[in-house]
Amino acid sequence: MSLTAYARSGVNSPGSGDVSVQWCRNPNKPGLGWSATRFKSDAPSPWRGGRRFVLRSDAPALLIALIPMRTMLKTILVVALLAFMESIAAQAATLNVFAAASLTECLKEIAAPYEKQSGDKIVFNFGASSFLARQIEEGAPADIFFSADEVRMDRLEQKGLIVKETRRSRLSNSLVVVVASDSPLQIKSAEDLTEAKVKRVALADPQAVPAGIYAKEYFEKCKLWSAIEPKTVPTDNVRAALAAVESGNVEAGVVYKTDAAISKKVRVAYDISAPEGPNISYPMAVVTESEKREAAQKFLKCLESDEAERVFKKFGFIVRK
């Protein structure tokens, strides 16, 4: 792309006083610059009379403007500034972040100001960590993976699909038993889920999804899984389990404490304390195949910041130092 400004010193035919000022961007030498050269006396005139100059571009869509000569330098600076902004925009990265469904609200809140500050665009793909890990294994274009368990991250690391040096366990969580907000059901212990008053219990797929695996691990520890398993309604992810309780399709559900906190349609009937429950860990890392590693590492640094910590805590997560 090039932009050329023609300036004239007199009103007669073109002469030695006619000047061309040009700004251009060389793709082989990034940067901005402008130069001035004088027309020969026999050069064809690009204007019609008056002390004015024409700002034009090789791009046919650019509006041709006639500007008083005394503002020529100011105009050139404006053109250069616009070109610089265009150059910055072209350099901005679009990052694909694959993250556990339970991180939806907090990551969106963290990303909004980061996008304004950095110029980068953050595109999220939220879902079950197991499903997201499988997508990465199959070559999906991910730059960052933020999982709800270490097992999925371990598997990707073993296959060389994440940058090991960038991996870090950032968060923890806890499980709760929830019922619909208008339900009279009282759950005072995990054992209450085995009673006849509870016919269906929603939880994320205990064979594949971290939230469900954690729930199964907890019930096995309490020696209750054999009694609860026949009642379970497995879902694609933890948010689907929450939705099943909200809709009244099940009497109770087991979800993360952070998920229960964002819904006004459920209430916590029983809180499984962190020491009592499973060891829940959320690791994050840059994906090996990312073509924007530098930008990805900058966003990871943002996720480790004090401001991000404040947001995580606001949504009920346990922040690991």
C-alpha positions as CSV (number, residue, x, y, z in Angstrom):
1,M,0.0,0.0,0.0
2,S,1.3,3.5,-0.8
3,L,-0.2,7.0,-0.2
4,T,1.1,10.0,-2.2
5,A,0.6,13.7,-1.6
6,Y,1.3,16.2,-4.4
7,A,2.0,19.8,-3.5
8,R,2.4,22.8,-5.7
9,S,4.3,26.0,-5.1
10,G,2.5,28.2,-7.7
11,V,-0.6,28.4,-9.8
12,N,1.0,28.2,-13.2
13,S,2.2,25.1,-15.1
14,P,4.2,22.5,-13.1
15,G,7.8,23.5,-12.4
16,S,10.7,22.9,-10.1
17,G,8.7,23.9,-7.1
18,D,6.2,21.0,-7.5
19,V,6.8,18.4,-4.8
20,S,5.6,14.8,-4.2
21,V,5.5,13.5,-0.7
22,Q,5.0,9.8,-0.4
23,W,4.4,7.4,2.5
24,C,4.8,3.7,1.9
25,R,5.1,0.4,3.8
26,N,7.6,-2.1,2.6
27,P,6.5,-5.7,3.5
28,N,10.2,-6.7,3.4
29,K,11.2,-3.9,5.8
30,P,8.5,-3.3,8.4
31,G,8.3,0.3,9.4
32,L,7.0,3.7,8.4
33,G,8.6,6.5,6.4
34,W,8.0,9.3,3.9
35,S,10.1,11.0,1.3
36,A,9.8,14.1,-0.9
37,T,11.0,14.5,-4.5
38,R,10.6,17.4,-7.0
39,F,8.9,17.0,-10.3
40,K,10.6,17.9,-13.5
41,S,9.2,20.9,-15.3
42,D,7.7,18.7,-18.0
43,A,5.9,16.3,-15.5
44,P,2.2,16.1,-16.0
45,S,0.2,18.0,-13.4
46,P,-2.0,15.9,-11.1
47,W,-4.1,18.9,-10.0
48,R,-5.9,22.0,-11.4
49,G,-4.7,25.3,-10.1
50,G,-4.4,26.8,-6.6
51,R,-2.0,26.2,-3.7
52,R,-3.5,22.8,-2.9
53,F,-2.4,19.2,-3.0
54,V,-4.1,15.9,-3.6
55,L,-4.0,13.0,-1.2
56,R,-4.5,9.8,-3.1
57,S,-3.9,6.1,-3.0
58,D,-3.4,3.2,-5.4
59,A,-6.4,1.7,-3.7
60,P,-9.4,2.8,-5.8
61,A,-11.8,2.9,-2.7
62,L,-9.8,5.8,-1.0
63,L,-11.6,9.1,-1.1
64,I,-9.6,11.8,-3.0
65,A,-9.3,14.9,-0.8
66,L,-8.2,18.4,-1.6
67,I,-6.4,20.0,1.4
68,P,-4.8,23.5,1.8
69,M,-1.1,23.3,1.3
70,R,-0.3,24.8,4.8
71,T,-1.9,21.7,6.4
72,M,0.1,19.3,4.2
73,L,2.5,18.2,7.0
74,K,-0.3,17.7,9.4
75,T,-2.2,15.6,6.9
76,I,0.9,13.5,6.3
77,L,1.2,12.8,10.0
78,V,-2.4,11.8,10.2
79,V,-1.9,9.4,7.2
80,A,1.1,7.9,8.9
81,L,-0.7,7.5,12.2
82,L,-3.6,5.7,10.5
83,A,-1.2,3.5,8.7
84,F,0.6,2.8,12.0
85,M,-2.7,1.8,13.6
86,E,-3.5,-0.4,10.6
87,S,-0.1,-2.1,11.1
88,I,-0.7,-2.7,14.8
89,A,-4.1,-4.2,14.0
90,A,-2.6,-6.5,11.5
91,Q,-0.1,-7.7,14.1
92,A,-2.8,-8.4,16.8
93,A,-3.3,-12.1,17.5
94,T,-6.4,-14.2,17.7
95,L,-6.0,-16.8,20.4
96,N,-8.1,-19.9,20.7
97,V,-8.5,-20.9,24.3
98,F,-10.0,-24.3,25.1
99,A,-11.3,-24.2,28.7
100,A,-13.4,-26.2,31.0
101,A,-17.1,-25.3,31.0
102,S,-16.9,-24.3,34.7
103,L,-14.5,-21.5,33.8
104,T,-16.9,-19.7,31.4
105,E,-17.9,-16.6,33.4
106,C,-14.6,-15.8,35.1
107,L,-12.5,-16.2,31.9
108,K,-14.8,-14.0,29.9
109,E,-14.6,-11.3,32.6
110,I,-10.8,-11.6,32.6
111,A,-10.5,-11.5,28.8
112,A,-12.6,-8.4,28.2
113,P,-10.1,-5.8,29.6
114,Y,-7.2,-7.9,28.3
115,E,-8.4,-7.6,24.7
116,K,-8.7,-3.8,25.0
117,Q,-5.2,-3.5,26.6
118,S,-3.4,-5.9,24.3
119,G,-5.3,-5.6,21.0
120,D,-5.5,-9.4,20.9
121,K,-8.8,-11.3,20.4
122,I,-9.6,-14.2,22.7
123,V,-11.9,-16.8,21.3
124,F,-13.1,-19.4,23.8
125,N,-14.2,-23.0,23.3
126,F,-15.8,-24.1,26.5
127,G,-16.8,-27.7,27.2
128,A,-15.9,-30.9,29.1
129,S,-12.1,-31.1,29.5
130,S,-12.1,-34.6,28.2
131,F,-13.9,-33.5,25.0
132,L,-11.6,-30.5,24.6
133,A,-8.5,-32.7,25.1
134,R,-9.7,-35.1,22.4
135,Q,-10.2,-32.2,20.0
136,I,-6.6,-31.1,20.6
137,E,-5.4,-34.6,20.0
138,E,-7.2,-34.6,16.7
139,G,-5.5,-31.4,15.6
140,A,-8.0,-28.7,16.5
141,P,-6.4,-25.2,16.3
142,A,-6.0,-24.4,20.0
143,D,-3.4,-22.1,21.6
144,I,-4.1,-22.6,25.3
145,F,-5.7,-25.5,27.2
146,F,-7.2,-24.8,30.6
147,S,-8.4,-28.1,32.0
148,A,-10.5,-29.0,35.0
149,D,-8.3,-32.0,35.9
150,E,-4.6,-33.1,35.7
151,V,-5.3,-36.4,34.0
152,R,-6.3,-34.8,30.6
153,M,-3.3,-32.5,30.8
154,D,-1.0,-35.4,31.7
155,R,-2.2,-37.3,28.6
156,L,-1.5,-34.3,26.3
157,E,1.9,-33.8,27.8
158,Q,2.8,-37.4,27.3
159,K,2.0,-37.0,23.6
160,G,4.0,-33.8,23.3
161,L,0.9,-31.7,22.6
162,I,1.5,-29.1,25.3
163,V,4.5,-26.9,26.1
164,K,5.6,-28.5,29.4
165,E,7.4,-25.4,30.6
166,T,4.2,-23.4,30.5
167,R,2.1,-25.8,32.5
168,R,0.8,-24.7,35.8
169,S,-2.0,-25.8,38.2
170,R,-3.8,-22.5,38.7
171,L,-7.1,-23.3,40.5
172,S,-9.0,-25.7,42.7
173,N,-12.7,-26.1,43.5
174,S,-15.1,-28.1,45.6
175,L,-18.2,-30.2,45.0
176,V,-21.8,-29.5,46.2
177,V,-25.1,-31.2,46.1
178,V,-27.8,-28.9,44.7
179,V,-31.5,-29.1,44.4
180,A,-34.0,-26.8,42.7
181,S,-34.4,-23.5,44.6
182,D,-38.1,-24.2,45.3
183,S,-37.6,-27.9,46.2
184,P,-38.5,-28.9,49.8
185,L,-35.9,-31.7,49.6
186,Q,-33.4,-31.6,52.5
187,I,-29.9,-33.2,52.0
188,K,-27.9,-33.2,55.2
189,S,-25.2,-35.7,54.1
190,A,-24.1,-37.7,51.1
191,E,-25.9,-40.7,52.6
192,D,-29.2,-38.9,52.0
193,L,-28.8,-39.4,48.3
194,T,-29.3,-43.1,48.7
195,E,-32.8,-42.7,50.2
196,A,-36.0,-43.3,48.2
197,K,-36.9,-39.6,48.2
198,V,-34.1,-39.0,45.8
199,K,-34.9,-40.9,42.5
200,R,-32.4,-39.2,40.1
201,V,-29.1,-37.6,40.6
202,A,-27.5,-35.6,37.8
203,L,-23.8,-35.4,37.4
204,A,-21.3,-35.0,34.6
205,D,-20.4,-38.3,32.9
206,P,-18.4,-40.2,35.6
207,Q,-16.6,-42.2,33.0
208,A,-15.1,-39.2,31.1
209,V,-15.9,-35.7,32.4
210,P,-13.8,-34.4,35.4
211,A,-16.7,-33.2,37.5
212,G,-18.3,-36.6,37.2
213,I,-15.1,-38.4,37.8
214,Y,-14.5,-36.3,41.0
215,A,-18.1,-37.0,42.2
216,K,-17.6,-40.8,41.6
217,E,-14.3,-40.7,43.4
218,Y,-15.9,-39.0,46.4
219,F,-18.9,-41.4,46.6
220,E,-16.5,-44.4,46.3
221,K,-14.5,-43.0,49.2
222,C,-17.7,-42.8,51.2
223,K,-18.6,-46.4,50.0
224,L,-21.9,-45.0,48.5
225,W,-21.3,-45.4,44.8
226,S,-22.9,-48.7,44.4
227,A,-26.2,-47.3,45.9
228,I,-26.0,-44.0,44.0
229,E,-24.8,-45.2,40.6
230,P,-28.2,-46.6,39.5
231,K,-29.8,-43.2,40.1
232,T,-27.3,-41.2,38.2
233,V,-28.2,-39.2,35.1
234,P,-24.9,-38.6,33.3
235,T,-24.5,-35.4,31.3
236,D,-22.1,-34.1,28.7
237,N,-20.6,-31.6,31.2
238,V,-21.1,-30.0,34.6
239,R,-23.2,-27.2,33.2
240,A,-25.6,-29.7,31.7
241,A,-25.9,-31.4,35.2
242,L,-26.8,-28.0,36.7
243,A,-29.4,-27.4,34.0
244,A,-31.0,-30.8,34.7
245,V,-31.6,-29.7,38.3
246,E,-32.7,-26.2,37.3
247,S,-35.4,-27.7,35.0
248,G,-36.7,-30.1,37.8
249,N,-35.9,-33.2,35.7
250,V,-33.9,-34.6,38.6
251,E,-34.3,-34.3,42.3
252,A,-30.6,-33.5,42.9
253,G,-27.3,-33.0,41.2
254,V,-23.6,-32.9,42.0
255,V,-21.7,-29.9,40.6
256,Y,-18.8,-27.6,41.3
257,K,-19.5,-25.0,44.0
258,T,-18.6,-22.3,41.5
259,D,-21.4,-23.5,39.2
260,A,-24.0,-23.5,41.9
261,A,-23.0,-19.9,42.8
262,I,-24.0,-18.5,39.3
263,S,-27.5,-20.0,39.3
264,K,-30.6,-18.5,41.0
265,K,-32.6,-21.6,40.1
266,V,-30.8,-23.9,42.5
267,R,-29.7,-23.9,46.1
268,V,-26.9,-25.8,47.8
269,A,-28.3,-28.6,49.8
270,Y,-25.1,-30.1,51.0
271,D,-21.5,-28.7,50.8
272,I,-18.7,-31.2,50.3
273,S,-15.8,-29.5,52.0
274,A,-12.5,-29.4,50.1
275,P,-10.7,-31.6,52.8
276,E,-13.5,-34.1,52.7
277,G,-13.8,-34.2,48.9
278,P,-11.5,-35.1,46.0
279,N,-8.4,-33.1,45.1
280,I,-9.6,-30.9,42.3
281,S,-7.0,-29.2,40.1
282,Y,-7.3,-26.9,37.1
283,P,-4.0,-26.8,35.1
284,M,-3.3,-24.6,32.1
285,A,-0.7,-24.7,29.4
286,V,0.2,-23.5,25.9
287,V,-0.5,-26.0,23.2
288,T,2.5,-27.2,21.2
289,E,1.0,-26.6,17.8
290,S,0.1,-23.0,18.5
291,E,1.4,-20.6,15.9
292,K,1.1,-17.7,18.4
293,R,3.1,-18.9,21.4
294,E,4.3,-15.5,22.4
295,A,0.8,-14.1,22.5
296,A,-0.4,-17.3,24.3
297,Q,2.2,-17.0,27.0
298,K,1.3,-13.3,27.5
299,F,-2.4,-14.3,28.1
300,L,-1.2,-17.1,30.5
301,K,0.7,-14.4,32.4
302,C,-2.5,-12.4,32.6
303,L,-4.3,-15.4,34.1
304,E,-1.6,-15.5,36.8
305,S,-2.0,-11.8,37.6
306,D,-3.4,-10.3,40.8
307,E,-6.4,-9.0,38.9
308,A,-7.2,-12.4,37.5
309,E,-6.9,-13.9,41.0
310,R,-9.4,-11.4,42.2
311,V,-11.9,-12.5,39.5
312,F,-11.3,-16.2,40.2
313,K,-12.0,-15.7,43.9
314,K,-15.1,-13.6,43.1
315,F,-16.6,-16.6,41.3
316,G,-15.6,-18.9,44.2
317,F,-12.5,-20.7,42.9
318,I,-9.6,-21.6,45.2
319,V,-6.5,-19.9,43.8
320,R,-3.3,-21.9,43.9
321,K,-0.1,-19.9,44.4
